[in-house]
Amino acid sequence: MLTDGASLELVSDVKTLAIEHNLILVHGGGAQVTETAAKLGKEQKFIVSPQGFRSRYTDKETIEIFTMVMAGRINKQLVLALERQGIPAVGISGLDGSLLKAQRKKRLIIVDERGRKKVIDGGYTGKINQVKADLLSYLLTQGYVPVVSPIAISEEFEPLNVDGDRTAAVVAGALKANRLILLTDVEGLMLKGKPVKKLTGAEATALLPHIGKGMSTKIHAALEALNQGVEEVLVASGAAPKPLSSALKHESGTVIRSE
């Protein structure tokens, strides 16, 4: 999964790996969404679920900004960065061809600053329940690297904000991928200031209460991918030298396997 930018090192690594592997990139971009919203005078609100997920509260105005920045600016920046290095890429959002279908969340349970649970309107957020795997498979067979923006389509044909890490997990599961790499801004899973090199799914589940909000979503996504048949999930720093290759070789990051 790609985060907010595409460094030359990362793009070069994608080029190397694309020779022997089928790659699908799922990107994030929350920081740019927040920045653009601020310029437009739209204050962003973030909420925390009882499970520890921190997410953007997405009302109608926010989903319009989210779609504009994610499917427009960021997605096309990434496609251009890849094409510039000779990597044939196709930028696509979950709206295109109904690639990602999701159920809109009618209500959300959140935890406020005092630790109390509250129920609020779900806004324009959703949970993916269908991936059009054949569309991505077709692009792969034609030699393209799909670059997926995490916006899903609802039953009422509305755009929905879906988490990038969990989008990557369901896409990996739908495509029966061997590995899922989740890039972050730290070395991998850190506990008590030290990196964790390897975990089983059961061990990762047991550690969830002790993991910070930022990493919690990635670990939940990793477990979702494993439950859908992905053999191995790697959580690694996107700033490391050859970040994807080094993660695949278990030279960096955290390796999470079913057993």
C-alpha positions as a printed NumPy array, in Angstrom:
array([[  0.   ,   0.   ,   0.   ],
       [  1.272,   3.488,  -0.852],
       [  0.879,   6.319,   1.603],
       [  0.691,  10.061,   0.91 ],
       [  3.558,  10.33 ,  -1.556],
       [  5.649,   8.261,  -3.924],
       [  9.39 ,   8.684,  -3.355],
       [ 11.803,   7.928,  -6.168],
       [ 13.185,   5.073,  -4.052],
       [  9.75 ,   3.523,  -3.68 ],
       [  8.814,   3.947,  -7.33 ],
       [ 12.149,   2.43 ,  -8.372],
       [ 11.423,  -0.527,  -6.113],
       [  7.97 ,  -0.942,  -7.674],
       [  9.614,  -0.984, -11.122],
       [ 11.994,  -3.752, -10.067],
       [  9.317,  -5.898,  -8.469],
       [  6.828,  -5.433, -11.313],
       [  9.138,  -7.443, -13.579],
       [  8.419, -10.673, -11.706],
       [  5.318,  -9.912,  -9.626],
       [  1.767,  -8.74 , -10.183],
       [  1.366,  -5.595,  -8.094],
       [ -1.692,  -3.643,  -7.013],
       [ -1.139,  -0.368,  -5.159],
       [ -3.726,   1.039,  -2.755],
       [ -2.942,   4.558,  -1.605],
       [ -3.887,   6.764,   1.298],
       [ -3.683,  10.539,   1.527],
       [ -5.461,  11.701,   4.646],
       [ -3.001,  14.503,   5.328],
       [ -3.61 ,  16.058,   1.901],
       [ -7.368,  15.76 ,   2.373],
       [ -7.091,  17.616,   5.688],
       [ -4.844,  20.267,   4.141],
       [ -7.19 ,  20.87 ,   1.216],
       [-10.244,  20.946,   3.492],
       [ -8.552,  23.615,   5.645],
       [ -7.88 ,  25.743,   2.571],
       [-11.557,  25.443,   1.659],
       [-12.597,  26.428,   5.181],
       [-13.988,  23.017,   6.097],
       [-12.884,  21.946,   9.566],
       [-12.169,  18.214,   9.848],
       [-13.422,  16.132,  12.742],
       [-11.77 ,  12.897,  13.814],
       [-13.443,  10.201,  15.868],
       [-12.29 ,   7.087,  17.745],
       [-14.182,   3.796,  17.801],
       [-14.41 ,   1.503,  20.859],
       [-11.888,  -0.76 ,  19.087],
       [ -9.398,   2.106,  18.959],
       [ -9.757,   3.08 ,  15.293],
       [ -9.166,   6.762,  14.636],
       [-10.956,   7.972,  11.538],
       [-12.242,  11.05 ,   9.763],
       [-15.891,  11.902,  10.303],
       [-17.204,  12.182,   6.762],
       [-20.244,  14.372,   6.188],
       [-21.526,  15.306,   2.723],
       [-19.141,  18.225,   2.196],
       [-16.19 ,  16.191,   3.429],
       [-16.881,  13.243,   1.098],
       [-16.866,  15.662,  -1.832],
       [-13.45 ,  16.994,  -0.776],
       [-12.229,  13.471,  -0.015],
       [-13.234,  12.231,  -3.468],
       [-11.699,  15.22 ,  -5.208],
       [ -8.331,  14.861,  -3.465],
       [ -8.099,  11.072,  -3.367],
       [ -9.438,  10.067,  -6.777],
       [ -8.185,  13.233,  -8.444],
       [ -5.036,  14.826,  -7.167],
       [ -3.299,  12.017,  -5.262],
       [ -4.243,   9.137,  -7.522],
       [ -3.061,  10.926, -10.635],
       [  0.143,  12.13 ,  -8.966],
       [  0.975,   8.498,  -8.218],
       [  0.125,   7.365, -11.737],
       [  2.372,  10.072, -13.2  ],
       [  5.214,   9.137, -10.835],
       [  4.985,   5.518, -11.984],
       [  4.619,   6.339, -15.675],
       [  7.617,   8.656, -15.451],
       [  9.726,   5.631, -14.515],
       [  8.341,   3.526, -17.345],
       [  5.779,   1.631, -15.245],
       [  2.433,   1.269, -17.061],
       [ -0.156,   2.279, -14.466],
       [ -3.927,   2.737, -14.368],
       [ -5.456,   4.949, -11.693],
       [ -8.859,   3.772, -10.542],
       [-11.164,   4.47 ,  -7.625],
       [-13.668,   2.124,  -6.058],
       [-16.383,   4.021,  -7.927],
       [-15.046,   3.078, -11.364],
       [-16.812,  -0.009, -12.665],
       [-18.183,  -0.441,  -9.124],
       [-14.77 ,  -1.817,  -8.203],
       [-15.444,  -1.496,  -4.466],
       [-19.003,  -1.896,  -3.203],
       [-19.749,  -1.04 ,   0.409],
       [-22.584,  -0.853,   2.869],
       [-23.084,   2.628,   4.234],
       [-22.842,   2.801,   8.004],
       [-26.088,   4.275,   9.301],
       [-24.79 ,   4.784,  12.835],
       [-21.355,   4.965,  14.408],
       [-20.4  ,   4.209,  17.993],
       [-17.589,   6.478,  19.121],
       [-15.677,   7.158,  22.309],
       [-15.526,  10.818,  23.363],
       [-12.699,  12.661,  25.141],
       [-14.017,  11.463,  28.518],
       [-14.058,   7.833,  27.442],
       [-17.84 ,   7.68 ,  27.12 ],
       [-19.514,   5.83 ,  24.246],
       [-21.849,   7.797,  21.998],
       [-23.935,   6.952,  18.941],
       [-23.762,   9.381,  16.016],
       [-24.973,   9.445,  12.418],
       [-22.771,   7.338,  10.163],
       [-22.215,  10.008,   7.525],
       [-20.587,   8.89 ,   4.299],
       [-18.469,   6.023,   5.57 ],
       [-18.821,   2.382,   4.666],
       [-17.596,  -1.172,   4.999],
       [-16.559,  -2.916,   1.794],
       [-18.582,  -6.034,   1.054],
       [-17.625,  -6.709,  -2.554],
       [-14.527,  -6.302,  -4.724],
       [-14.741,  -6.68 ,  -8.5  ],
       [-11.642,  -8.851,  -8.663],
       [-12.036,  -9.617, -12.374],
       [-11.527,  -5.944, -13.259],
       [ -8.23 ,  -5.808, -11.396],
       [ -7.208,  -9.204, -12.782],
       [ -7.824,  -7.971, -16.318],
       [ -5.599,  -4.928, -15.794],
       [ -2.876,  -7.182, -14.396],
       [ -3.053,  -9.559, -17.375],
       [ -2.64 ,  -6.564, -19.689],
       [  0.583,  -5.612, -17.918],
       [ -0.712,  -2.646, -15.913],
       [ -0.141,  -1.745, -12.275],
       [ -3.543,  -0.714, -10.875],
       [ -3.419,   2.237,  -8.471],
       [ -6.548,   2.078,  -6.324],
       [ -8.074,   5.022,  -4.48 ],
       [-10.028,   3.942,  -1.349],
       [-13.474,   5.281,  -2.19 ],
       [-16.336,   2.803,  -2.382],
       [-19.79 ,   2.957,  -3.914],
       [-22.901,   2.476,  -1.771],
       [-26.145,   0.674,  -2.536],
       [-27.605,   4.125,  -3.312],
       [-24.678,   4.936,  -5.649],
       [-23.046,   7.393,  -3.256],
       [-19.291,   7.708,  -2.692],
       [-18.157,   6.369,   0.672],
       [-14.961,   6.907,   2.633],
       [-13.328,   3.538,   3.346],
       [-10.084,   3.02 ,   5.236],
       [ -7.04 ,   2.577,   2.987],
       [ -5.399,  -0.226,   4.982],
       [ -8.585,  -2.221,   5.216],
       [ -9.255,  -1.601,   1.524],
       [ -5.839,  -3.081,   0.788],
       [ -6.716,  -6.082,   2.954],
       [ -9.998,  -6.883,   1.187],
       [ -8.429,  -6.333,  -2.243],
       [ -5.592,  -8.7  ,  -1.33 ],
       [ -8.11 , -11.256,  -0.111],
       [-10.296, -10.965,  -3.209],
       [ -7.312, -11.41 ,  -5.521],
       [ -5.958, -14.35 ,  -3.471],
       [ -2.692, -12.474,  -3.081],
       [  0.279, -14.204,  -1.514],
       [  1.411, -11.126,   0.375],
       [  0.123,  -7.777,   1.531],
       [  2.551,  -4.976,   2.378],
       [  1.283,  -2.109,   4.534],
       [  3.638,   0.853,   4.462],
       [  3.798,   3.243,   7.383],
       [  6.086,   5.938,   8.818],
       [  7.765,   3.706,  11.421],
       [  9.876,   0.549,  11.203],
       [  6.887,  -1.698,  11.792],
       [  4.995,  -2.692,  14.895],
       [  6.722,  -1.189,  17.923],
       [  6.174,  -2.369,  21.498],
       [  7.871,  -0.638,  24.423],
       [ 10.058,   1.225,  21.933],
       [ 11.366,  -1.913,  20.247],
       [ 10.44 ,  -3.27 ,  16.814],
       [  8.581,  -6.585,  16.648],
       [ 10.014,  -8.76 ,  13.882],
       [  7.538, -11.656,  13.649],
       [  4.052, -12.45 ,  14.916],
       [  1.396, -15.053,  14.368],
       [ -2.164, -13.911,  13.836],
       [ -3.075, -15.144,  17.316],
       [ -0.208, -13.204,  18.884],
       [ -1.191, -10.048,  16.987],
       [ -4.788, -10.403,  18.18 ],
       [ -3.643, -10.721,  21.792],
       [ -1.509,  -7.584,  21.455],
       [ -4.262,  -5.362,  20.037],
       [ -5.187,  -3.753,  23.402],
       [ -1.565,  -2.642,  23.788],
       [ -1.135,  -1.138,  20.312],
       [ -1.566,   2.592,  19.628],
       [ -4.446,   3.977,  17.581],
       [ -2.361,   4.62 ,  14.466],
       [ -0.983,   1.075,  14.255],
       [ -4.173,  -0.617,  15.47 ],
       [ -5.914,  -0.135,  12.126],
       [ -3.002,  -1.721,  10.271],
       [ -2.955,  -4.746,  12.556],
       [ -6.71 ,  -5.19 ,  12.189],
       [ -6.25 ,  -4.938,   8.415],
       [ -3.473,  -7.528,   8.58 ],
       [ -5.714,  -9.931,  10.475],
       [ -8.54 ,  -9.399,   7.959],
       [ -6.175, -10.236,   5.11 ],
       [ -4.931, -13.399,   6.845],
       [ -8.519, -14.483,   7.51 ],
       [ -9.215, -14.138,   3.778],
       [ -6.349, -16.426,   2.826],
       [ -3.423, -14.044,   2.331],
       [ -0.315, -15.985,   3.382],
       [  1.69 , -13.16 ,   4.889],
       [  1.281,  -9.511,   5.828],
       [  4.261,  -7.202,   6.139],
       [  4.107,  -3.886,   8.002],
       [  7.122,  -1.772,   7.089],
       [  8.44 ,   1.76 ,   6.728],
       [  7.843,   3.414,   3.383],
       [ 11.014,   5.455,   3.937],
       [ 13.346,   2.449,   4.199],
       [ 15.792,   1.68 ,   1.352],
       [ 13.933,  -0.451,  -1.219],
       [ 10.945,  -0.573,   1.151],
       [  8.949,  -3.249,  -0.672],
       [ 11.862,  -5.53 ,  -1.554],
       [ 13.378,  -5.367,   1.926],
       [  9.994,  -6.154,   3.495],
       [  9.471,  -9.123,   1.169],
       [ 12.901, -10.459,   2.135],
       [ 12.075,  -9.981,   5.849],
       [ 14.978,  -7.556,   6.155],
       [ 12.751,  -4.825,   7.578],
       [  9.373,  -4.353,   9.198],
       [  7.073,  -6.789,  10.976],
       [  6.011, -10.131,   9.477],
       [  2.556, -11.427,  10.443],
       [  1.515, -14.945,   9.427],
       [ -1.444, -17.128,  10.307],
       [  0.775, -19.58 ,  12.185]])
